[in-house]
Amino acid sequence: METLERIQPNRQVTTFILMVILSQANPAPIRYSVLEETESGSFIAHLTKDLGLEIGELKARSARVVCDDDKQRLLLDRQTGDLLLREKLDREDICGSDEPCVLHFQVFLETPVQFFEGELLIQDINDHSPVFPNREMLLKIPENSQPGTVFPLKLAQDLDVGSNGLQKYTINANSHFHVLTRNHSDGKKYPDLVQDKVLDREEQSEFSLTLMALDGGSPPRSGTSMVRILIMDVNDNAPEFVHTPYEVQVLENSPLDSLILTVLARDVDAGNFGTVSYSLFQASEEIKQTFSINEVTGEIRLTKKLDFEQTKSYHVETEATDGGGLSGKGTVVIEVVDVNDNAPELTISSLISSIPENAPETVVSIFRIRDRDSGDNGKMICSIPDNLPFILKPTFKNFYTLVTDSPLDRESQAEYIITITVTDMGTPRLKTEHNITVLVSDVNDNAPAFTQTSYTLVSATDTDADANAQVTYSLLPPRPARALASLVSINPDNGHLFALTSLDYEALRAFEFHVGATDRGSPALSSQALVRVLVADANDNAPFVLYPLQNASAPCTELVPRAAEPGYLVTKVVAVDGDAGQNAWLSYQLLKATEPGLFGVWAHNGEVRTARLLSERDAPKQRLVVLVKDNGEPPLSASVTLHVLLVDGFSQPYLPAPEAEAAAAAPADPLTVYLVVALASVSSRGGAASAGRCPVAEGHFPGHLVDVSGTGTLSQSYQYEVILISHKLHLNMHFIKLLIHYNCDPIPF
């Protein structure tokens, strides 16, 4: 089917390839031709073959066709590789009078990036007839005009070019005139009326001739205009321009009504025959819209904005006519000077909005820049910020490729906004900015991170295959035998360990066992590993107050002489905590007091001391509530109530009543025994320490905390000396006093 379409004559497509050199350095353009007004969808060329590519490569590499004028006049069928017309092409609309009419285009492919330059020659067809600017021309000729005199006539315009353009002029047969076709240096053909015989106004004062313009098409097209000739009385001097041609340069940003220049013509005749008027001669519509001339002064002014990028120069024909009808011709060449009035343009041809991280050099975008100005005004600099992992690479003409300069890391930055800045070199400099957003997609390049510093995992591998590599896990019988099955279990398929019961740090701080791994081969092979489990402490034990006891049958009362100095040691609250580490660090504070400000509690050791001198106004009975709090999260606490009697001295009347003594004589509960043994140990240690005066130990706990963890340490830096004051030799805890000497190691019990 494709072959049949190529040979159909009504498609009027001719394909020719002058040279195809597929080179990245400077490939020669591929050239084709097509007749204008060819139907859209018509075949132009088979690019796959002409570019030397494989079948399907155009589609695989996302081939595209871009025209220089930014209008998508061509269509690329990536499936077949055919280059087609997207629309009818009007040569006159695209190129005007320029010949040859060439449509420049580029074919670029991605992955890898490759460019091919192409040219499509648009051939003219004879679709326009010559047209005169006026249906009638008026020509005044003096009667003394001599045979052979040439009178320029207004030319016809034919939008076609070449052989289809205007070729010659003819005039109807007559006895006095004939017409010549004159070729001008600008390529145009002008009609000149040539006088053949002497004129006699009295014999014939007027001629009406038909001027015909013919083109070279097949069949030829024509246009006509009536030439009306008036024979005038003698005026034997025509106006002449002082300069011809005039040349002037005008800035393209000149304001409207700007004076371009003033032309001047002189006529040596006198009177009305010497009076000159000015006009534009044979001016095109564009020149008529752009310039005006004052018929009296000859001033040429600007009536339409200039655009260097559209028209760089104008050739304006002027005519000076005297009062007798004679005229002279002049030429004004107006060069438009470029100013930097166009900012650079940036056109994105290809864009990738998402790039996987860690990818090697990747093409993010392909774009083209352009500045419609010329010279330095059209020179451009393209840049992106320096602090980005991207670079710009010039590729072909004004095409640039934005690529990654180094692998991207999504975890460091997941999105980049890249500002492409294009600045020209004009004065002042103009710039264009375009933002491209690039998202970094994630790849699995980061191993999982544990939230804890240690875990116990069981895993085994077998380098065999199939059943020989299938591993079964089991718990091996402990040695010596212990109730391991009640503590943990193991998943036989994956080796995951599970706790079967809640673990108590205070009861079991660590245990270990063996795990076996057996494959399913024949014979089965196995190995074993030792697993050690460390139980982490949790703050699940509140502080326990050893002294003063809170479950005694009678409250514990402390005696304080009224003569006591500030800082007098009243008693010491002693507490322990069953937890470990910072969960067992204790601090003390006075929660309630009968006389606020009379007593104080030291936070780091629980000592209760007087804060000021006692007075007679102080109540004799004081009640203190001391709070003991650990350093766990959340913290746990306990409180103890102290009863203090303010007395003038330590005498028998202040001892407890006999009922209290009887109660004290009752069998001591285990807690009392525990306290007595502990204090006895303290007393023994204190005596030994007193003799040696041991140095103060440096503790590692915060200054306001006391470590009383599972070792049973009462304090970190104190020596205790216990004086047991007993009534009738009973161990009555109401009279235990702790005297502190600040000079001994911690005392374990």
C-alpha positions in Angstrom: 0.0 0.0 0.0 2.9 2.3 0.9 4.5 1.8 -2.5 1.2 2.5 -4.3 0.8 5.8 -2.5 4.3 6.9 -3.4 3.7 6.5 -7.2 0.3 8.3 -7.3 0.9 11.3 -9.6 -1.9 13.4 -8.0 0.1 13.7 -4.8 2.6 15.8 -6.6 5.5 14.9 -4.3 9.0 14.7 -5.4 11.7 13.4 -3.1 15.3 13.9 -3.5 18.2 13.3 -1.1 21.4 15.2 -1.9 23.5 13.8 0.9 22.9 11.9 4.2 25.9 11.8 6.5 24.9 10.5 9.9 27.5 12.1 12.1 27.3 13.6 15.6 29.8 16.3 14.6 28.1 18.1 11.7 25.7 16.0 9.7 24.7 17.3 6.3 21.0 18.1 6.1 18.6 15.7 4.4 16.7 17.5 1.6 13.3 16.9 0.2 10.9 18.8 -2.0 7.2 19.1 -2.3 4.7 21.2 -4.4 2.8 23.8 -2.5 -0.9 23.2 -1.9 -0.2 19.4 -1.7 -3.0 17.8 0.4 -2.4 17.2 4.1 -1.3 13.7 5.0 0.7 13.4 1.8 3.9 11.3 1.9 7.2 13.1 1.7 9.9 10.6 2.6 10.7 7.4 4.4 12.9 8.6 7.3 13.9 5.2 8.6 15.6 4.4 5.4 17.0 7.9 4.6 18.5 8.2 8.1 20.0 4.8 8.0 18.0 3.6 11.0 16.6 0.2 11.9 12.9 -0.6 11.5 11.1 0.5 14.6 14.0 2.6 15.9 12.2 5.9 15.4 9.4 4.7 17.7 11.8 3.1 20.2 13.8 6.3 20.5 10.8 8.7 20.6 11.7 10.5 17.4 10.2 13.9 16.9 10.1 16.5 14.1 10.4 20.2 14.9 10.2 23.0 12.4 12.3 26.2 12.8 9.2 28.5 12.7 7.7 26.6 15.7 4.7 25.6 13.6 4.1 21.9 13.3 3.7 21.7 9.6 5.1 18.1 9.3 4.0 14.8 10.8 6.2 11.8 11.6 4.6 8.4 11.6 6.9 6.6 14.1 5.3 3.2 13.3 6.1 3.3 9.6 8.9 5.9 9.6 7.1 8.0 7.0 7.4 11.8 7.0 4.0 13.3 6.1 2.4 16.7 5.6 0.3 17.8 8.5 -1.3 20.6 6.5 -1.4 22.2 3.1 1.7 24.4 2.5 1.2 27.8 0.9 4.6 28.9 -0.4 3.6 32.5 -0.6 2.4 32.5 3.0 5.6 30.8 4.3 8.3 32.5 2.2 6.6 35.4 0.4 8.8 36.4 -2.6 11.9 34.6 -1.3 13.2 32.0 -3.6 14.0 29.2 -3.0 11.4 28.6 -0.3 13.0 26.2 2.2 11.3 24.9 5.3 14.0 23.9 7.9 13.3 21.2 10.3 15.1 18.9 12.8 14.6 15.3 13.6 15.8 14.4 17.1 15.9 11.1 18.8 16.2 10.3 22.5 18.1 7.6 24.4 20.7 8.4 23.2 20.1 12.0 22.0 20.8 12.4 18.3 19.8 15.1 15.8 19.3 15.3 12.1 18.8 18.5 10.2 16.4 18.5 7.3 15.3 20.9 4.6 12.0 20.8 2.7 12.0 22.7 -0.6 8.5 24.0 -1.2 8.0 24.3 -5.0 5.8 26.9 -6.4 2.7 26.2 -8.5 1.0 28.8 -10.7 -1.9 29.6 -8.4 -1.7 33.5 -8.6 -2.3 35.8 -11.5 -0.5 39.1 -12.0 -2.3 42.0 -10.4 -1.8 45.7 -11.1 -2.2 48.1 -8.2 -4.8 50.2 -10.1 -7.3 49.3 -12.8 -6.4 52.5 -14.6 -3.2 54.5 -14.9 -3.0 58.2 -15.9 0.0 59.3 -17.9 0.6 62.9 -19.0 3.0 63.3 -21.9 4.1 66.7 -23.3 3.4 67.1 -26.9 7.1 67.9 -27.7 8.1 64.5 -26.4 10.5 62.8 -28.9 10.2 59.4 -30.3 12.1 56.8 -28.3 11.2 58.5 -25.0 10.5 55.9 -22.3 7.7 56.3 -19.7 7.8 54.0 -16.7 4.5 52.4 -15.8 3.3 50.8 -12.6 4.3 47.2 -12.4 2.0 44.3 -11.7 2.5 42.0 -8.7 2.6 38.2 -9.0 3.0 36.2 -5.8 4.3 33.2 -7.6 8.0 32.9 -8.3 10.3 31.5 -11.0 8.6 30.6 -14.3 5.2 30.9 -12.6 5.9 34.5 -11.8 5.4 37.6 -14.0 7.4 37.2 -17.3 6.4 40.1 -19.7 4.1 43.0 -20.5 2.2 43.6 -23.7 0.0 46.4 -24.9 -2.7 46.5 -27.5 -1.6 47.5 -31.0 -1.4 51.2 -31.8 0.6 53.6 -34.0 2.4 55.7 -31.3 3.5 53.4 -28.5 4.8 50.0 -27.6 5.8 48.5 -24.3 9.1 47.0 -23.1 9.7 44.6 -20.2 12.6 45.9 -18.1 14.4 43.6 -15.5 15.3 45.5 -12.4 18.2 44.6 -10.1 15.8 43.5 -7.4 14.5 40.8 -9.7 11.2 42.5 -10.5 10.0 43.2 -14.0 8.8 46.7 -14.9 6.8 47.9 -17.8 8.2 50.8 -19.8 6.0 52.6 -22.4 8.1 53.6 -25.4 7.0 56.5 -27.7 7.2 55.5 -31.4 6.0 58.7 -33.2 5.9 62.4 -32.7 2.8 63.5 -30.8 0.5 66.2 -31.9 -2.0 67.3 -29.3 -4.2 69.1 -31.8 -4.4 65.9 -33.8 -5.0 63.6 -30.9 -5.0 64.7 -27.2 -5.6 61.4 -25.5 -4.8 57.7 -25.9 -6.4 54.7 -24.1 -4.3 51.6 -24.1 -4.7 48.2 -22.4 -1.6 47.0 -20.6 -1.4 43.2 -20.0 0.9 41.4 -17.6 1.6 37.6 -18.4 3.2 35.0 -16.2 5.1 31.9 -17.4 2.7 29.2 -16.1 1.1 26.6 -18.1 -1.4 27.8 -19.0 -0.3 31.3 -18.4 -2.2 33.7 -16.1 -2.6 37.4 -16.9 -3.8 40.7 -15.4 -4.7 44.0 -17.2 -4.8 47.7 -16.5 -6.1 50.6 -18.6 -3.4 53.2 -19.5 -4.9 56.6 -20.1 -2.5 59.0 -21.9 -3.1 62.8 -21.9 -1.0 64.9 -24.3 0.1 68.1 -22.5 1.4 71.4 -23.6 5.1 71.8 -23.6 6.9 71.4 -20.2 10.3 70.4 -21.3 12.0 69.9 -17.8 11.2 67.1 -15.5 12.0 67.3 -11.7 15.3 65.6 -10.6 16.1 64.4 -7.1 19.2 65.9 -5.5 20.4 62.5 -4.3 19.5 59.0 -5.4 19.5 56.7 -3.8 19.0 58.1 -0.3 20.3 55.8 2.5 19.3 56.1 6.1 19.4 53.9 9.3 16.4 53.9 11.7 16.2 52.2 15.1 13.4 49.6 15.2 12.0 51.1 18.4 11.6 54.6 16.8 8.2 56.1 17.8 5.4 56.7 15.4 5.5 59.9 13.4 9.3 60.0 13.6 11.0 61.8 10.8 13.0 59.3 8.6 14.5 61.8 6.2 13.5 64.6 3.7 13.9 64.1 0.0 14.4 67.0 -2.4 13.8 67.3 -6.1 14.4 70.4 -8.3 12.7 71.5 -11.5 14.3 74.3 -13.6 11.1 75.3 -15.2 9.3 78.3 -14.0 5.8 78.9 -12.7 3.5 76.0 -12.3 5.8 73.8 -14.4 8.5 74.3 -11.8 6.4 73.5 -8.7 7.2 69.9 -7.4 4.9 67.6 -5.4 6.1 64.3 -3.8 4.6 60.9 -3.6 5.4 57.3 -3.1 5.9 55.5 -6.4 4.7 51.9 -7.0 4.7 51.3 -3.2 3.5 48.0 -1.8 0.8 47.8 0.8 3.5 47.2 3.5 5.4 50.3 2.5 2.2 52.4 2.3 1.3 51.2 5.9 4.8 51.9 7.3 5.8 55.2 5.7 4.1 58.4 4.5 5.5 61.3 2.5 4.5 65.0 2.7 3.7 65.9 -0.9 4.9 69.5 -0.3 7.9 69.2 1.9 9.1 65.7 0.9 9.3 64.6 4.6 9.1 60.8 5.0 7.7 59.8 8.4 7.1 56.6 10.2 3.4 55.5 10.4 3.8 51.9 11.7 6.1 50.3 14.2 9.3 48.7 12.8 10.4 45.2 13.6 13.9 44.2 12.7 13.1 40.6 13.1 10.4 40.8 10.5 11.9 43.3 8.0 15.5 44.4 8.0 15.4 47.0 5.2 13.0 48.8 2.9 13.4 50.1 -0.6 11.1 53.0 -1.1 10.5 54.5 -4.6 9.6 58.2 -4.6 8.3 60.3 -7.4 8.5 64.1 -7.9 6.0 65.6 -10.3 5.9 69.2 -11.5 2.9 71.3 -12.4 3.2 70.3 -16.0 2.9 66.6 -15.3 6.6 65.7 -15.7 8.0 63.5 -13.0 11.3 62.2 -11.8 12.0 59.0 -9.8 14.2 58.5 -6.7 15.0 55.7 -4.3 15.3 55.7 -0.6 17.0 52.7 1.2 15.9 52.5 4.8 17.9 50.1 7.0 16.3 49.0 10.3 18.8 48.9 13.2 18.2 46.1 15.7 17.6 47.0 19.3 17.4 44.5 22.2 13.6 44.3 22.3 13.1 40.6 22.4 13.8 38.5 25.4 15.2 35.0 24.8 12.7 32.2 24.3 12.9 28.7 25.7 10.9 25.8 24.3 10.8 22.4 26.1 11.0 19.5 23.6 11.3 16.7 26.1 10.9 16.5 29.9 11.2 13.7 32.5 9.5 14.8 35.7 10.6 11.8 37.9 14.1 10.2 38.2 15.0 7.2 40.3 17.6 7.9 42.8 21.1 6.5 42.4 20.6 6.4 38.6 23.6 7.2 36.4 23.7 10.2 34.1 20.1 10.8 33.1 18.6 13.2 30.6 16.0 15.3 32.4 15.0 17.6 29.6 15.8 18.6 26.0 15.0 22.2 25.1 15.8 24.9 22.6 16.6 28.6 23.1 16.2 31.4 20.7 16.5 35.1 20.5 14.8 37.0 17.7 17.3 39.9 17.9 20.6 39.9 16.0 24.3 40.5 16.7 25.1 40.8 20.4 21.4 41.3 21.1 20.8 37.7 19.8 23.7 36.1 21.6 22.6 34.1 24.6 24.0 32.5 27.8 22.1 29.5 29.3 22.7 28.6 32.9 21.3 26.8 36.0 22.2 27.4 39.7 25.6 25.9 40.7 24.4 24.2 43.9 22.4 21.5 42.1 23.4 18.0 40.9 22.6 18.9 37.3 24.5 20.3 34.4 23.6 21.7 31.0 25.1 20.3 27.8 25.0 22.1 24.5 24.0 19.4 21.9 23.0 20.8 18.5 22.7 24.4 17.4 20.6 26.1 20.2 19.5 22.8 21.7 20.5 22.0 25.2 20.3 18.8 27.3 19.7 19.0 31.1 21.3 15.9 32.7 22.1 14.7 36.2 25.7 15.4 37.2 25.8 12.8 39.9 23.5 10.1 41.4 20.6 11.6 43.4 19.6 10.6 46.9 15.9 10.8 47.7 16.6 10.6 51.4 18.7 13.8 51.2 16.3 15.7 48.9 13.2 14.3 47.3 12.4 17.3 45.0 14.4 19.8 42.9 13.2 23.0 41.4 15.6 23.8 38.6 15.6 27.4 37.3 16.9 27.6 33.7 18.0 31.2 33.0 18.6 32.4 29.4 20.3 35.8 29.2 21.1 37.7 26.0 24.2 39.9 25.5 22.3 43.0 24.5 22.0 46.4 26.3 20.1 46.3 28.5 20.4 42.5 29.0 17.1 40.6 28.8 16.5 37.2 30.4 14.0 34.5 30.5 13.6 32.0 33.4 11.9 28.6 33.2 11.4 26.4 36.2 11.5 22.6 36.0 10.4 20.4 38.9 12.1 17.1 39.2 10.9 14.5 41.6 13.4 11.8 42.9 11.7 8.4 43.1 12.7 6.0 45.7 14.7 2.8 45.2 15.6 0.2 47.9 19.1 1.5 48.7 18.8 1.7 52.5 18.8 -1.3 54.8 16.3 -1.3 57.7 17.6 0.5 60.9 16.8 -1.0 64.3 15.3 1.2 67.0 17.1 -0.7 69.7 20.7 -1.4 70.1 20.4 -5.2 70.7 18.0 -8.0 69.7 18.0 -11.8 70.0 17.4 -13.4 66.7 17.7 -17.1 65.6 18.4 -17.8 62.0 20.3 -20.5 60.2 21.1 -21.0 56.5 21.8 -24.2 54.5 23.8 -24.0 51.2 22.1 -27.1 50.0 19.0 -27.0 47.8 15.4 -28.2 47.9 14.6 -30.3 51.0 18.2 -30.4 52.0 18.1 -26.7 52.6 14.8 -26.6 54.5 15.6 -25.9 58.2 13.5 -26.8 61.2 14.2 -25.1 64.6 13.8 -26.6 68.1 14.6 -25.9 71.7 17.2 -28.3 73.1 16.8 -29.8 76.6 18.6 -27.5 79.0 21.5 -28.7 81.1 21.0 -28.8 84.0 17.3 -29.4 83.6 15.1 -26.4 84.2 11.6 -25.3 83.3 12.6 -23.8 79.9 9.4 -24.8 78.2 7.4 -22.5 80.5 9.5 -19.5 79.5 10.0 -19.4 75.8 8.9 -21.2 72.6 10.3 -21.2 69.0 8.7 -21.2 65.6 10.0 -24.4 63.9 9.8 -22.8 60.4 11.5 -19.5 60.8 13.2 -19.6 64.2 11.2 -16.7 65.8 11.4 -16.8 69.6 8.4 -16.0 71.8 8.1 -15.4 75.5 5.4 -17.6 77.0 5.0 -15.6 80.3 5.8 -12.2 81.6 9.4 -11.9 82.8 10.3 -10.4 86.1 13.6 -8.7 86.2 13.7 -8.9 90.0 13.1 -12.6 89.9 15.1 -13.6 86.8 17.6 -11.3 85.2 19.1 -13.6 82.6 18.9 -17.1 81.3 20.3 -19.0 78.4 19.4 -22.1 76.3 20.4 -24.0 73.2 18.6 -23.9 69.9 19.0 -26.7 67.3 18.6 -26.3 63.5 18.0 -29.5 61.5 17.6 -29.9 57.8 15.2 -32.3 56.0 17.9 -34.2 54.1 18.6 -37.9 54.4 20.4 -38.4 56.7 19.4 -35.1 58.4 22.2 -32.8 59.4 21.9 -30.3 62.3 23.8 -27.7 64.3 23.1 -25.8 67.5 23.5 -22.3 68.9 23.5 -20.8 72.3 20.9 -18.1 73.0 21.3 -15.8 76.0 18.3 -13.7 77.1 18.9 -10.6 79.2 15.8 -9.3 80.9 15.6 -5.4 80.8 14.4 -3.8 84.0 11.1 -1.9 84.1 10.1 0.6 86.7 7.5 -1.7 88.4 8.6 -1.4 92.0 7.8 1.7 94.1 10.2 2.8 96.8 9.9 1.0 100.1 10.5 2.9 103.4 12.6 0.9 105.9 12.7 3.6 108.5 10.6 4.9 110.1 8.2 1.9 110.0 4.7 2.7 108.9 3.0 -0.5 110.1 4.0 -0.4 113.7 1.3 -0.5 116.4 2.4 2.8 117.8 3.6 5.8 115.7 7.3 6.5 115.7 8.0 9.8 117.5 11.2 11.8 117.3 12.4 14.0 120.1 13.9 17.4 119.4 15.2 19.7 122.2 14.0 23.3 121.9 17.5 24.5 122.2 18.5 22.7 119.0 20.5 24.8 116.5 19.5 25.2 112.9 20.7 22.1 110.9 20.0 19.8 113.9 19.6 16.2 112.6 16.1 15.1 113.7 16.0 11.7 111.9 16.8 10.1 108.6 14.2 8.5 106.3 15.7 5.3 104.9 14.2 3.6 101.8 15.1 1.0 99.2 13.8 0.3 95.6 13.6 -3.2 94.2 14.4 -2.0 90.6 17.8 -1.4 89.1 19.8 1.4 87.5 18.1 4.8 87.3 14.8 3.2 88.2 16.3 2.8 91.7 17.7 6.3 92.1 15.7 7.9 95.0 15.1 11.5 96.0 13.3 13.0 99.0 11.2 16.0 99.6 9.0 17.4 102.4 5.4 17.1 101.3 3.5 18.5 104.3 4.5 20.0 107.7 2.7 21.4 110.7 5.0 24.4 110.8 6.2 25.2 107.2 9.8 26.4 107.3 10.6 24.8 110.6 12.1 21.5 109.1 13.7 20.6 105.9 14.5 17.3 104.1 17.8 16.8 102.2 16.9 15.6 98.7 19.8 13.3 98.2 19.9 11.4 101.6 16.5 11.8 103.3 17.9 13.6 106.4 15.4 15.6 108.3 17.0 18.7 109.9 15.8 21.9 111.6 15.7 24.9 109.4 15.7 27.6 112.1 15.9 28.1 115.8 12.9 26.8 117.7 10.7 29.2 119.8 8.1 28.9 122.5 5.5 29.7 120.0 6.2 26.5 118.0 3.6 23.8 118.7 5.1 20.9 120.8 3.7 18.3 118.4 4.8 18.4 114.8 3.7 16.2 112.0 5.8 15.8 108.8 5.0 13.9 105.5 8.0 13.0 103.5 7.7 11.9 99.8 10.2 9.3 98.5 10.3 9.2 94.6 12.4 7.1 92.2 13.8 8.2 88.8 11.9 5.7 86.6 9.7 6.6 83.7 7.0 7.2 84.9 8.4 7.7 88.4 6.9 5.8 91.3 6.8 7.1 94.9 5.9 6.4 98.6 5.3 8.6 101.5 6.1 8.4 105.3 4.7 10.3 108.2 7.0 11.5 111.0 5.8 12.7 114.5 8.2 15.1 116.2 8.0 16.2 119.9 9.6 19.5 120.9 11.0 19.0 124.4 13.2 20.8 126.9 15.4 17.7 127.3 15.4 13.8 126.9 13.8 12.5 130.1 11.6 9.5 131.1 8.2 11.4 131.0 8.5 11.6 127.2 8.9 7.9 126.8 5.9 5.9 125.5 3.2 4.8 127.8 3.3 1.2 129.2 0.6 0.2 126.7 2.9 1.1 123.9 5.7 -0.8 125.6 3.5 -3.9 125.8 2.7 -3.6 122.2 6.3 -3.3 121.4 7.0 -6.5 123.5 4.8 -8.5 121.1 6.5 -10.7 118.6 8.1 -8.6 115.9 6.8 -9.0 112.3 9.2 -10.0 109.6 9.6 -6.4 108.4 10.7 -5.3 111.9 13.2 -8.1 112.0 14.5 -7.2 108.6 15.0 -3.6 109.7 16.7 -4.7 113.0 19.1 -6.9 111.1 19.8 -4.2 108.6 20.5 -1.6 111.3 22.6 -4.0 113.2 24.7 -4.5 110.1 24.9 -0.8 109.7 26.0 -0.4 113.3 28.7 -3.0 112.9 30.0 -1.5 109.7 29.8 1.9 111.3 32.0 1.0 114.1 34.6 -0.4 111.8 34.5 2.6 109.7 34.8 5.0 112.6 38.1 3.5 113.5 39.6 3.8 110.1 38.0 7.1 109.1 37.6 5.8 105.5 37.5 8.4 102.7 34.4 9.6 101.0 33.5 7.6 97.9 32.8 9.2 94.6 29.3 8.2 93.5 28.0 8.1 89.8 24.5 9.1 90.5 22.9 12.5 90.3 23.5 14.7 93.3 19.9 14.7 94.4 19.4 10.9 94.1 20.5 8.0 96.3 21.1 4.6 94.7 19.3 2.0 96.7 19.0 -0.7 94.1 18.9 -4.5 94.6 22.2 -4.6 96.4 20.5 -2.8 99.3 22.8 0.2 99.5 21.5 2.7 102.0 23.7 5.6 100.9 26.5 6.3 98.5 28.8 8.3 100.7 27.9 8.1 104.4 28.9 6.1 107.6 26.1 5.3 109.9 26.4 4.7 113.6 23.4 3.2 115.2 22.5 3.8 118.9 19.8 1.5 120.1 18.0 3.1 123.0 15.7 0.5 124.5 13.3 0.5 127.4 13.6 -2.9 129.3 16.1 -4.2 126.5 13.3 -4.4 124.0 14.2 -3.6 120.4 11.8 -0.7 120.2 12.2 1.1 116.9 10.7 4.3 118.4 14.1 5.1 119.8 16.5 4.3 117.0 18.6 7.2 116.0 20.9 7.5 113.0 24.0 9.7 113.6 25.7 10.6 110.4 29.5 11.2 110.1 29.9 11.9 106.3 33.1 9.9 105.9 32.4 6.3 104.9 31.8 4.0 101.9 28.3 2.8 100.9 27.2 0.0 103.2 25.6 -3.0 101.5 23.3 -5.4 103.4 
